[in-house]
Amino acid sequence: MSACTSADAGPLAGVRVVDASRVLAGPFCGMLLGDLGADVIKIERPGAGDETRAWGPPFVEQPGGPARDATYYLSVNRNKRSLTLNLSVEAGRDVLARLARAADVFLENFRPGTQASLGADWDTLSRLNPRLIYCSVSGFGPVGPDRHKLGYDLLMQGATGLMSTTGEPGGPPVRAGVAVIDLATGATAAGAVLAALYTRERTGRGQRIDCSLLGTGVAWMTYAAQSYFATGRQPAPSGSGHPNLVPYQAFQDADGRWFLVAVGTDEQWRRFCRALDLPYAADPRYATNAGRVAHRDELIPDLTRRFAAAPAASWLERLEPAGVPVGPVRGLAEVFQDPQVQALGLDAAVSHPAYGRLRTVGTPVAFSATPASLRLAPPLLGQHTDEVLAELGYSAGEIERLRGAGTV
């Protein structure tokens, strides 16, 4: 298990991000930028903070102390400093203005239509800092009849068509096990911010970026959408299977354990048949993937019966050496015990001021010259308020007055 590192500066060292987002999509974007070396300042409401601090159980709690945060919050807020700030008062908006002048990126997902009243809209902040990259994450985007609606991942899995393709044939709609549209939108937003930073190097000017859950979710329908465009037919749910590839799904072994077979080419199919001594190689119905898709209802039940005759390990031992893509269906305990996962540094830890050693998922990218790193644990609410305000030029007395007025 890899530990927190404060090694060499990452590729975004020197970039300051003001992260005024909450919940998942925006904070995930901010965390990705932080992992790459950016100084990310997380703005939170005094008292309550990010809503996901309370999205538990489970919680992580300070032994014998008052601190408690939901694991949901802890999962997407490392490498950030927390500044509590009340934007409903003028003094709070003044602090935000100072932050914006010194920032490279401003990230927000405020309730649609409230940005201007908080002094956090693009027009206001870009006048203060023409080099600012302003990234807005919303449910439905800035235009159109639904622009004022709130977006939640569950609703978006339904609205984008994802849920119409997920689940067992004939079964009820099924939500993906993690909030995939939120996370996809956060990653898309991070990529857009990087592109805008690159453009600013040429033009010297910032710009506004709009990312929406709806837009990202629809874009991620990719081959399902293209299939619909070509045929006019709605792709049906196929459980663990694939509408365009056969066999490409989960099978159950003699012990009731699930494992995966992912035959992606006709050559892999021939190796599959040879490795298992199956009589299909010369069968014209199954010789091509198109044929296997057309005869799925004949082939899959037969394979299901065959695989149920022995443990998964025996099938994997025969198929892997033959170059057939196969693998287990793991629970998280198995995932983080896997030597390959550990070799990639994905079982990591940071030192938290209240919770001690805190395990976390490591960053999934590696740079040869400017490595990403886990430098800061997810912050306690307002943990860095005084530090950030002092960097902005506020004196100790001014900070105390802001705190006394409930501004921070």
C-alpha positions as CSV (number, residue, x, y, z in Angstrom):
1,M,0.0,0.0,0.0
2,S,1.5,3.3,-1.1
3,A,1.7,6.2,1.4
4,C,1.1,9.9,0.9
5,T,3.9,11.6,-1.0
6,S,5.0,15.2,-1.3
7,A,7.5,14.3,-4.0
8,D,8.3,16.3,-7.1
9,A,5.9,19.0,-8.2
10,G,3.1,17.7,-10.5
11,P,2.3,19.0,-14.0
12,L,-0.1,21.6,-12.6
13,A,2.3,23.0,-9.9
14,G,1.7,26.7,-9.7
15,V,-1.9,26.6,-10.9
16,R,-4.4,27.8,-8.3
17,V,-8.0,26.4,-8.5
18,V,-10.9,27.8,-6.5
19,D,-13.3,24.9,-6.1
20,A,-16.7,26.3,-5.2
21,S,-18.5,23.0,-6.1
22,R,-20.2,20.5,-3.9
23,V,-21.3,16.8,-3.9
24,L,-19.5,14.8,-6.6
25,A,-19.0,15.9,-10.2
26,G,-17.3,19.2,-9.4
27,P,-15.3,18.0,-6.4
28,F,-14.1,15.0,-8.4
29,C,-12.8,17.5,-11.1
30,G,-11.1,19.5,-8.4
31,M,-9.5,16.5,-6.9
32,L,-8.1,15.3,-10.3
33,L,-6.6,18.8,-10.7
34,G,-5.2,18.6,-7.2
35,D,-3.7,15.2,-7.8
36,L,-1.8,16.8,-10.8
37,G,-0.3,19.4,-8.5
38,A,-2.7,22.3,-8.5
39,D,-3.3,24.3,-5.3
40,V,-7.0,23.7,-4.9
41,I,-8.9,25.9,-2.4
42,K,-12.3,24.4,-1.5
43,I,-15.0,26.9,-0.6
44,E,-17.5,25.6,1.9
45,R,-20.4,27.1,3.7
46,P,-19.7,27.9,7.4
47,G,-21.3,25.4,9.7
48,A,-22.6,22.8,7.2
49,G,-19.9,22.6,4.5
50,D,-20.2,20.3,1.6
51,E,-23.4,18.3,1.8
52,T,-21.6,15.0,1.3
53,R,-19.8,15.4,4.7
54,A,-23.1,14.1,6.1
55,W,-23.9,11.5,3.4
56,G,-23.4,8.5,5.6
57,P,-23.2,6.0,7.1
58,P,-20.5,5.0,6.8
59,F,-18.5,7.7,8.5
60,V,-14.9,8.1,9.6
61,E,-14.7,9.5,13.1
62,Q,-11.9,11.1,15.2
63,P,-11.2,8.8,18.1
64,G,-12.5,10.5,21.2
65,G,-13.1,13.8,19.2
66,P,-15.8,15.7,17.5
67,A,-14.6,15.3,13.9
68,R,-16.7,13.1,11.6
69,D,-17.0,12.9,7.8
70,A,-18.8,10.6,5.5
71,T,-16.7,8.3,3.4
72,Y,-18.5,9.8,0.4
73,Y,-16.9,13.2,1.1
74,L,-13.5,11.7,1.8
75,S,-13.4,9.9,-1.5
76,V,-13.3,13.0,-3.7
77,N,-11.8,15.8,-1.7
78,R,-8.1,15.1,-1.1
79,N,-5.4,17.5,-2.2
80,K,-7.6,20.5,-1.3
81,R,-7.5,23.2,1.4
82,S,-10.9,24.1,3.0
83,L,-11.9,27.8,3.3
84,T,-15.3,28.4,4.9
85,L,-17.0,31.4,3.3
86,N,-20.4,33.0,3.5
87,L,-21.2,34.3,0.0
88,S,-24.5,35.7,1.0
89,V,-22.8,38.7,2.7
90,E,-20.8,41.4,1.1
91,A,-17.6,40.7,3.1
92,G,-17.7,37.1,1.8
93,R,-18.1,38.2,-1.7
94,D,-15.1,40.5,-1.2
95,V,-13.0,37.5,-0.1
96,L,-14.2,35.7,-3.2
97,A,-13.1,38.6,-5.4
98,R,-9.6,38.5,-3.9
99,L,-9.5,34.8,-4.5
100,A,-10.6,35.2,-8.1
101,R,-8.0,37.8,-8.9
102,A,-5.2,35.4,-7.8
103,A,-6.7,32.2,-9.3
104,D,-6.2,30.4,-12.6
105,V,-9.4,28.3,-12.5
106,F,-12.8,28.8,-10.8
107,L,-14.9,25.7,-10.6
108,E,-18.6,26.0,-9.5
109,N,-21.9,24.1,-9.5
110,F,-24.1,26.5,-7.7
111,R,-27.9,26.2,-8.0
112,P,-28.7,27.4,-11.5
113,G,-29.4,31.2,-11.6
114,T,-27.8,32.0,-8.2
115,Q,-24.2,32.7,-9.3
116,A,-24.7,36.5,-9.9
117,S,-26.3,37.0,-6.5
118,L,-23.3,35.4,-4.9
119,G,-20.8,37.4,-6.9
120,A,-19.6,34.2,-8.4
121,D,-20.8,34.5,-12.0
122,W,-18.6,34.5,-15.1
123,D,-19.2,38.2,-16.0
124,T,-18.2,39.4,-12.6
125,L,-15.2,37.2,-12.1
126,S,-13.8,37.5,-15.6
127,R,-13.8,41.3,-15.3
128,L,-11.7,40.9,-12.2
129,N,-9.3,38.5,-13.9
130,P,-9.4,38.2,-17.7
131,R,-7.0,35.2,-17.5
132,L,-9.5,33.2,-15.3
133,I,-10.8,29.9,-16.6
134,Y,-14.4,29.6,-15.3
135,C,-15.7,26.0,-15.3
136,S,-19.4,25.6,-14.6
137,V,-20.8,22.1,-13.9
138,S,-24.6,21.8,-14.1
139,G,-27.3,19.3,-14.5
140,F,-28.7,20.4,-17.9
141,G,-26.4,23.1,-19.2
142,P,-26.8,26.9,-19.5
143,V,-29.3,26.9,-22.3
144,G,-32.6,25.1,-23.2
145,P,-35.9,24.6,-21.4
146,D,-34.4,22.5,-18.6
147,R,-31.5,24.8,-17.8
148,H,-32.9,25.7,-14.3
149,K,-33.4,22.1,-13.2
150,L,-31.2,20.4,-10.6
151,G,-29.3,17.4,-11.8
152,Y,-28.7,14.2,-9.8
153,D,-26.9,11.2,-11.1
154,L,-29.8,8.8,-10.6
155,L,-32.1,11.1,-12.7
156,M,-29.4,11.5,-15.3
157,Q,-28.9,7.7,-15.7
158,G,-32.5,7.7,-16.7
159,A,-32.6,10.9,-18.7
160,T,-29.5,10.1,-20.9
161,G,-30.6,6.6,-21.9
162,L,-28.0,4.8,-19.8
163,M,-30.6,3.1,-17.6
164,S,-32.6,1.9,-20.7
165,T,-29.6,-0.3,-21.6
166,T,-28.6,-1.5,-18.1
167,G,-30.0,-4.5,-16.2
168,E,-31.3,-7.9,-17.1
169,P,-33.5,-8.5,-20.2
170,G,-37.1,-7.9,-19.1
171,G,-36.1,-6.7,-15.7
172,P,-36.6,-3.3,-14.0
173,P,-34.3,-0.4,-14.6
174,V,-30.9,-0.7,-12.9
175,R,-28.7,2.0,-11.6
176,A,-24.9,1.6,-12.1
177,G,-23.2,0.8,-8.8
178,V,-21.4,4.1,-8.7
179,A,-22.5,7.6,-9.9
180,V,-20.9,7.1,-13.3
181,I,-22.4,10.2,-14.9
182,D,-21.3,12.5,-12.1
183,L,-17.8,11.0,-12.2
184,A,-17.7,11.1,-16.0
185,T,-18.7,14.8,-15.9
186,G,-16.0,15.6,-13.4
187,A,-13.4,13.9,-15.6
188,T,-14.7,15.7,-18.7
189,A,-14.6,19.0,-16.9
190,A,-11.0,18.4,-15.8
191,G,-10.0,17.6,-19.4
192,A,-11.7,20.8,-20.5
193,V,-9.9,22.9,-17.9
194,L,-6.5,21.5,-19.1
195,A,-7.4,22.4,-22.7
196,A,-8.4,25.9,-21.6
197,L,-5.1,26.3,-19.7
198,Y,-3.2,25.2,-22.8
199,T,-5.2,27.7,-24.9
200,R,-4.4,30.5,-22.4
201,E,-0.7,29.9,-22.9
202,R,-1.2,31.0,-26.5
203,T,-3.9,33.8,-26.1
204,G,-3.2,35.1,-22.6
205,R,-7.0,35.0,-21.9
206,G,-9.2,32.8,-19.9
207,Q,-12.7,31.5,-21.0
208,R,-15.9,30.0,-19.7
209,I,-16.4,26.3,-19.8
210,D,-19.8,24.7,-19.4
211,C,-20.1,21.0,-18.6
212,S,-23.4,19.3,-17.9
213,L,-24.4,15.9,-16.6
214,L,-26.9,15.6,-19.4
215,G,-24.4,16.4,-22.1
216,T,-21.8,14.1,-20.7
217,G,-24.2,11.2,-20.1
218,V,-25.6,11.5,-23.7
219,A,-22.1,11.6,-25.1
220,W,-21.1,8.5,-23.2
221,M,-23.9,6.5,-24.9
222,T,-21.4,6.3,-27.9
223,Y,-21.9,3.0,-29.6
224,A,-25.4,2.5,-28.2
225,A,-26.4,5.8,-29.7
226,Q,-24.7,5.0,-33.0
227,S,-26.5,1.7,-33.1
228,Y,-29.8,3.5,-32.7
229,F,-28.9,6.1,-35.4
230,A,-28.1,3.2,-37.8
231,T,-31.1,1.0,-37.1
232,G,-33.8,3.1,-35.4
233,R,-34.0,0.4,-32.7
234,Q,-33.6,0.9,-29.0
235,P,-30.7,-1.3,-27.7
236,A,-32.1,-3.7,-25.1
237,P,-30.6,-4.4,-21.7
238,S,-28.4,-7.5,-21.8
239,G,-27.2,-8.0,-18.3
240,S,-23.4,-8.5,-18.2
241,G,-23.5,-9.2,-21.9
242,H,-22.7,-7.0,-24.9
243,P,-25.1,-6.2,-27.7
244,N,-22.3,-6.4,-30.4
245,L,-20.0,-9.2,-29.1
246,V,-20.5,-12.9,-28.3
247,P,-19.4,-14.5,-26.0
248,Y,-18.7,-11.3,-23.9
249,Q,-20.3,-11.7,-20.5
250,A,-20.3,-13.2,-17.1
251,F,-20.7,-17.0,-16.5
252,Q,-21.2,-18.9,-13.3
253,D,-19.0,-21.8,-12.3
254,A,-19.7,-25.0,-10.4
255,D,-19.3,-23.2,-7.1
256,G,-21.6,-20.4,-7.9
257,R,-18.8,-17.9,-8.5
258,W,-19.0,-15.6,-11.4
259,F,-16.2,-15.0,-14.0
260,L,-15.9,-13.1,-17.2
261,V,-15.2,-14.1,-20.8
262,A,-14.5,-11.3,-23.3
263,V,-14.0,-12.7,-26.8
264,G,-13.5,-9.7,-29.0
265,T,-12.2,-11.2,-32.3
266,D,-12.8,-14.3,-34.4
267,E,-9.2,-15.4,-33.8
268,Q,-9.8,-15.2,-30.0
269,W,-13.0,-17.3,-30.7
270,R,-11.0,-20.0,-32.4
271,R,-8.4,-20.1,-29.5
272,F,-11.3,-20.2,-27.1
273,C,-12.7,-23.3,-28.8
274,R,-9.3,-25.0,-29.0
275,A,-8.5,-24.3,-25.4
276,L,-11.8,-25.8,-24.2
277,D,-12.0,-28.6,-26.8
278,L,-15.3,-27.3,-27.9
279,P,-17.0,-28.4,-31.2
280,Y,-17.8,-25.0,-32.4
281,A,-14.8,-24.0,-34.5
282,A,-16.1,-25.5,-37.7
283,D,-19.7,-24.6,-37.1
284,P,-20.7,-21.9,-39.7
285,R,-23.2,-20.4,-37.3
286,Y,-20.5,-19.3,-35.0
287,A,-17.5,-18.8,-37.3
288,T,-17.9,-15.0,-37.2
289,N,-18.9,-12.6,-34.5
290,A,-21.9,-11.5,-36.6
291,G,-23.0,-15.1,-36.7
292,R,-22.5,-15.6,-32.9
293,V,-24.6,-12.4,-32.3
294,A,-27.3,-13.8,-34.5
295,H,-27.3,-17.2,-32.8
296,R,-26.7,-15.8,-29.2
297,D,-29.8,-17.6,-27.9
298,E,-28.4,-21.0,-29.0
299,L,-24.7,-20.5,-28.0
300,I,-24.9,-18.8,-24.6
301,P,-27.2,-21.4,-22.9
302,D,-24.8,-24.2,-24.1
303,L,-21.7,-22.3,-22.8
304,T,-23.5,-21.6,-19.5
305,R,-24.2,-25.3,-19.0
306,R,-20.6,-26.2,-19.8
307,F,-19.0,-23.6,-17.5
308,A,-21.3,-24.7,-14.6
309,A,-19.4,-28.0,-14.6
310,A,-16.1,-26.9,-13.1
311,P,-14.7,-24.1,-10.9
312,A,-13.8,-20.8,-12.5
313,A,-10.1,-21.3,-11.7
314,S,-9.9,-24.3,-14.0
315,W,-11.5,-22.3,-16.9
316,L,-9.1,-19.4,-16.4
317,E,-6.1,-21.7,-16.3
318,R,-7.0,-23.0,-19.7
319,L,-8.1,-19.8,-21.3
320,E,-5.5,-17.3,-20.2
321,P,-2.5,-19.2,-21.6
322,A,-4.4,-19.4,-24.9
323,G,-4.7,-15.6,-25.1
324,V,-8.4,-15.5,-24.5
325,P,-9.4,-12.5,-22.4
326,V,-11.0,-13.8,-19.1
327,G,-11.1,-12.6,-15.6
328,P,-12.8,-12.8,-12.2
329,V,-15.7,-10.8,-10.8
330,R,-14.1,-9.3,-7.6
331,G,-15.3,-7.7,-4.5
332,L,-13.4,-4.7,-3.2
333,A,-11.5,-6.8,-0.7
334,E,-10.1,-8.8,-3.5
335,V,-9.5,-5.7,-5.7
336,F,-7.2,-4.1,-3.1
337,Q,-5.3,-7.3,-2.4
338,D,-4.5,-7.8,-6.1
339,P,-0.8,-7.5,-6.7
340,Q,-1.4,-5.5,-10.0
341,V,-3.6,-3.0,-8.2
342,Q,-0.9,-2.6,-5.6
343,A,1.8,-2.3,-8.2
344,L,0.0,0.7,-9.7
345,G,-0.3,2.4,-6.4
346,L,-4.0,2.3,-6.3
347,D,-4.2,1.2,-2.7
348,A,-2.9,4.4,-1.1
349,A,-3.0,6.3,2.1
350,V,-2.8,9.9,3.4
351,S,-2.2,11.2,6.9
352,H,-5.3,13.0,8.2
353,P,-5.1,15.5,11.1
354,A,-8.1,14.0,12.9
355,Y,-8.4,10.4,11.6
356,G,-4.8,9.4,11.3
357,R,-3.8,7.1,8.5
358,L,-6.6,7.2,5.9
359,R,-6.7,4.7,3.1
360,T,-7.8,6.1,-0.3
361,V,-7.8,5.1,-3.9
362,G,-4.5,6.3,-5.6
363,T,-4.3,8.4,-8.6
364,P,-4.6,6.4,-11.9
365,V,-2.1,8.3,-14.0
366,A,1.7,8.3,-14.0
367,F,4.1,10.9,-15.3
368,S,7.8,10.2,-15.9
369,A,8.9,13.8,-15.1
370,T,6.2,15.5,-13.1
371,P,4.4,12.8,-11.0
372,A,1.0,13.2,-9.6
373,S,0.9,12.9,-5.8
374,L,-1.3,12.6,-2.8
375,R,-0.1,15.6,-0.7
376,L,-3.1,16.6,1.5
377,A,-5.8,14.5,3.2
378,P,-9.4,15.6,2.6
379,P,-9.6,18.7,4.8
380,L,-11.6,19.3,7.9
381,L,-14.3,21.9,7.5
382,G,-12.5,25.3,7.4
383,Q,-9.2,23.7,8.3
384,H,-7.2,26.2,6.1
385,T,-9.4,29.3,6.4
386,D,-6.8,31.4,8.3
387,E,-4.0,30.2,6.1
388,V,-5.7,31.1,2.9
389,L,-7.0,34.4,4.1
390,A,-3.4,35.4,5.2
391,E,-2.1,34.5,1.8
392,L,-4.7,36.9,0.3
393,G,-3.4,39.7,2.5
394,Y,-5.8,39.7,5.4
395,S,-4.3,40.5,8.8
396,A,-4.9,38.5,11.9
397,G,-7.3,41.2,13.2
398,E,-9.2,41.3,9.9
399,I,-9.5,37.5,10.0
400,E,-10.9,37.6,13.5
401,R,-13.5,40.2,12.5
402,L,-14.6,38.1,9.5
403,R,-15.0,35.2,11.8
404,G,-16.9,37.1,14.4
405,A,-19.3,38.4,11.8
406,G,-19.9,34.8,10.5
407,T,-18.3,35.6,7.2
408,V,-15.9,32.7,7.6
